[in-house]
Amino acid sequence: MDTTWGSDIGGLLLAAGGGRRLGGRPKALLERRGRLLVEHAARVLREGGCTRVHVVLGAQAEAVRERAELTDCVLVENPQWEQGMGSSLRVGLASLAGTGAPAALVSLVDQPGIGPEAVARVLAAYESPATLAAAAYGGKRGHPVLFGSDHWAGIAASAAGDRGARAYLQAHKDAITLVECGDVAEPYDIDTVADLARLE
């Protein structure tokens, strides 16, 4: 697969959450098949075609830095991670703003069922800094999501709480290219104690 066209697109991994519904266990530090979720998710972005990967940390950021093998990634800390995903998205986009990246491919640390194939498909939808694209599962929008840099300021301005870019995407839904990925990925979240069984 030729992904050289997408090599400048920044991979942005949101991994700051504190796992409130998991009894305060940060999702970045959960393990799946002997590997931390944050390592798995960063590797998925890289294998899918992102040569530059920025990881937004928050809850127990020091422990993640100590335990996770993320030497090829840019680690960005969100001191306001408790305010929700929107704050992490703003911090992550700001960290990519000075890199010259024409777009950001955003993924979430708690979706280990999404692999490199889905990342590569969404990357392939990139046409220009005006591109908006997202993986779809049975026609329903999910992650990863690709934001051309033309949209970053608007997304950052509207990102609040745990809604992330939802309001912005809703307002621009006619401009979003949906890329079906249901045949290569499963978009489940690890949100509750019951979900931990999916990490076996």
Residue, then its C-alpha position, 0 to 999 in steps of 0.5 A: m500500500d502506498t501511503t507516502w501521500g499521507s505521510d505528513i498527516g499527523g496522527l493524533l491519539l487522545a489518551a488523557g481520560g481517567g477512566r471514571r467508570l473504570g474505578g479511576r483506571p486511566k485507559a492508557l494504562l490498561e493492557r491488552r495482549g501484554r501491551l498497554l492500550v496507549e502503545h497499541a493505539a499509537r502503533v496502529l496510527r503508525e502502521g496505518g500510515c501516519t509517520r508523525v504521531h502526537v499522543v495527548l496524556g492527562a490522567q497519571a501522565e507521569a506513569v504513562r511516560e514511565r511505563a509506555e514505549l512511546t519513543d517515536c511519539v510526541l507526548v503532549e500533556n493536557p493539564q485540564w484533562e478532567q474537563g473532557m475530550g474536548s480539551s484534549l482535542r484542543v491541546g492536540l490540534a495546537s501541538l500539531a499546528g506548528t508542524g506543517a501537517p495538512a490534516a490530523l487523523v484523530s483516534l481514541v485510546d479506548q477503541p482497540g478493535i480499530g486497526p491499521e486498515a481503518v486508519a489507512r482507509v480514512l487517510a486515503a480520503y485526504e484530498s486537501p486541507a479542506t477535507l473532512a472524513a471519518a470511518a463509518y460502521g454500517g453507515k454510522r460515523g465513528h473513529p478515526v476521523l480526519f480533520g483537514s487543517d482548514h477546520w482546526a480553528g473551528i473545531a478547537a473553538s467548538a470542542a467542549g466537554d466530552r463531545g469533542a468535535r461532535a458539534y462541529l461535525q454535525a454543523h458540517k455533516d454535508a462536507i464529511t466523506l464517510v469511509e466504510c470500515g465495518d469489514v475491517a474494524e470494530p468500533y467498541d469502547i472500553d468504558t466500563v468494568a464489563d467492557l474489560a472482558r474485550l481486552e482478553 
